[in-house]
Amino acid sequence: MSAVSTDAAGTTAEAATFDGRVVAFYLDDARYALPLDRVQEIQQVVAFSEVPGGGMGVLGLVNLRGDVIPAVDLRTVMGLPTRERSLETPMVIAHVDSQRVALVVDGVEDVIEVSATCVQEPPSMHALAAKMICVARLDEGLVYVLDIDALLDALSWPKGR
């Protein structure tokens, strides 16, 4: 994120422009989110076809109603230990670059409203600061709104398909 003007609350102009609905999900006890316009749907885990050399976090490929898309374990991408998956494990089907990807998460909360008045730029000391759009301060706690393109940029799969 580029440095821009900051107000008294520590909110930058860039973070303050985020105002809208997000799909919230969990990895361990931390709550993350993606902007709603980047999420297509939520599905349960299905069988993956492994991809040799798929890259860090790439579990394989998933057949989503006739469209084969990569499946990524967000726990691995975020540096968390892997966890056993079951048929109840959710996948967030999201738009990344010009393709869809299945993001395997621990749990999905719901669509929540995030107002510009409750967001701030992530602290620069946070390991994922460059991969976040903002941090939302809600009554229920913090929600880290992720920049999914930046987060998955290091993965090695063919982009632009």
C-alpha positions as CSV (number, residue, x, y, z in Angstrom):
1,M,0.0,0.0,0.0
2,S,1.3,3.4,-0.8
3,A,1.7,6.0,1.9
4,V,-1.0,8.7,1.8
5,S,-2.3,11.3,4.1
6,T,-3.3,10.1,7.6
7,D,-6.0,11.6,9.8
8,A,-6.0,11.9,13.6
9,A,-7.5,8.4,14.0
10,G,-4.7,6.8,12.0
11,T,-6.9,6.2,9.0
12,T,-5.2,6.8,5.6
13,A,-7.1,8.1,2.6
14,E,-6.6,4.7,0.9
15,A,-7.9,2.6,3.7
16,A,-10.8,5.1,4.3
17,T,-12.0,4.5,0.7
18,F,-13.0,1.0,1.7
19,D,-16.7,1.1,2.5
20,G,-18.9,-1.9,1.8
21,R,-19.7,-5.5,2.5
22,V,-17.2,-8.3,3.0
23,V,-17.4,-12.0,3.4
24,A,-15.8,-12.8,6.8
25,F,-14.1,-16.1,7.5
26,Y,-11.8,-17.6,10.1
27,L,-8.3,-19.1,10.2
28,D,-7.8,-20.3,13.8
29,D,-9.3,-17.6,16.0
30,A,-8.5,-14.7,13.7
31,R,-11.2,-13.2,11.5
32,Y,-10.3,-12.2,8.0
33,A,-12.5,-11.0,5.1
34,L,-12.6,-10.4,1.4
35,P,-14.6,-7.7,-0.4
36,L,-17.9,-9.1,-1.4
37,D,-17.4,-8.2,-5.1
38,R,-14.4,-10.6,-5.1
39,V,-16.4,-13.6,-3.8
40,Q,-18.6,-15.7,-6.1
41,E,-19.9,-18.3,-3.6
42,I,-19.1,-20.6,-0.6
43,Q,-18.8,-24.4,-1.2
44,Q,-17.8,-27.4,0.9
45,V,-14.5,-29.1,0.3
46,V,-14.5,-31.7,-2.5
47,A,-11.8,-34.0,-3.8
48,F,-8.7,-32.3,-5.2
49,S,-6.7,-33.4,-8.2
50,E,-3.1,-32.9,-7.2
51,V,-0.9,-30.7,-9.4
52,P,2.8,-31.5,-9.5
53,G,4.8,-28.3,-8.6
54,G,1.6,-26.4,-7.9
55,G,3.3,-24.0,-5.5
56,M,3.0,-23.1,-1.9
57,G,-0.5,-23.7,-0.6
58,V,-1.9,-25.0,-3.8
59,L,-3.8,-28.2,-2.9
60,G,-4.7,-29.1,-6.4
61,L,-7.5,-28.6,-8.9
62,V,-11.3,-28.7,-8.2
63,N,-14.0,-29.3,-10.7
64,L,-16.6,-26.6,-10.0
65,R,-19.6,-27.4,-12.1
66,G,-17.5,-28.2,-15.1
67,D,-14.9,-25.5,-14.6
68,V,-11.5,-26.6,-13.3
69,I,-10.1,-24.1,-10.8
70,P,-7.1,-24.2,-8.4
71,A,-7.7,-24.8,-4.7
72,V,-5.5,-23.0,-2.2
73,D,-5.1,-23.7,1.5
74,L,-5.1,-20.2,3.0
75,R,-3.6,-21.6,6.3
76,T,-0.4,-22.5,4.4
77,V,-0.3,-19.1,2.5
78,M,-0.7,-17.3,5.8
79,G,2.1,-19.3,7.5
80,L,-0.2,-21.3,9.8
81,P,0.2,-25.1,10.4
82,T,-2.0,-27.2,8.1
83,R,-5.2,-28.7,9.5
84,E,-7.1,-31.8,8.5
85,R,-10.0,-31.1,6.2
86,S,-13.4,-32.7,6.3
87,L,-16.5,-32.5,4.1
88,E,-17.7,-29.6,6.3
89,T,-14.5,-27.5,5.6
90,P,-15.6,-24.5,3.5
91,M,-14.1,-23.1,0.4
92,V,-14.5,-19.5,-0.6
93,I,-14.7,-19.3,-4.4
94,A,-13.1,-16.0,-5.2
95,H,-12.0,-14.0,-8.3
96,V,-8.2,-13.6,-8.4
97,D,-6.7,-11.8,-11.4
98,S,-8.8,-13.0,-14.3
99,Q,-9.7,-16.4,-12.9
100,R,-11.5,-18.1,-10.0
101,V,-9.8,-19.9,-7.1
102,A,-11.1,-22.0,-4.3
103,L,-9.7,-20.7,-1.0
104,V,-9.9,-23.4,1.8
105,V,-10.6,-21.7,5.2
106,D,-11.4,-23.0,8.7
107,G,-14.9,-21.4,8.8
108,V,-17.1,-18.8,7.1
109,E,-19.0,-16.3,9.2
110,D,-21.3,-14.2,7.0
111,V,-21.5,-11.1,4.9
112,I,-20.8,-8.1,7.2
113,E,-21.0,-4.4,6.6
114,V,-17.8,-2.4,7.0
115,S,-18.1,1.4,7.2
116,A,-15.3,3.7,6.3
117,T,-15.5,5.2,9.8
118,C,-14.3,1.9,11.3
119,V,-11.3,1.1,9.1
120,Q,-7.6,2.0,9.2
121,E,-4.5,1.0,7.3
122,P,-2.9,-2.1,8.7
123,P,0.1,-1.5,11.0
124,S,3.3,-1.5,9.0
125,M,4.8,-3.9,11.5
126,H,2.2,-6.6,10.7
127,A,3.7,-9.4,8.6
128,L,0.7,-9.2,6.2
129,A,0.3,-5.4,6.0
130,A,1.2,-5.3,2.3
131,K,-1.4,-8.0,1.7
132,M,-4.3,-6.2,3.4
133,I,-6.7,-3.6,2.3
134,C,-7.5,-2.4,5.8
135,V,-8.3,-3.5,9.3
136,A,-11.9,-3.0,10.4
137,R,-12.6,-2.2,14.1
138,L,-16.0,-3.8,14.8
139,D,-17.8,-4.3,18.1
140,E,-17.1,-8.1,17.8
141,G,-13.3,-7.4,17.3
142,L,-10.9,-6.8,14.5
143,V,-11.4,-8.0,10.9
144,Y,-8.4,-8.1,8.5
145,V,-9.7,-7.3,5.0
146,L,-7.3,-9.0,2.6
147,D,-6.1,-8.0,-0.8
148,I,-6.4,-11.4,-2.3
149,D,-4.4,-10.5,-5.5
150,A,-1.4,-9.4,-3.3
151,L,-1.8,-12.4,-1.0
152,L,-1.8,-15.0,-3.7
153,D,0.6,-13.2,-6.1
154,A,3.6,-15.4,-5.0
155,L,1.8,-18.6,-5.9
156,S,3.0,-20.3,-9.1
157,W,0.0,-21.0,-11.3
158,P,-0.8,-19.8,-14.8
159,K,-2.5,-16.4,-14.5
160,G,-4.7,-14.7,-16.9
161,R,-6.8,-17.6,-18.0
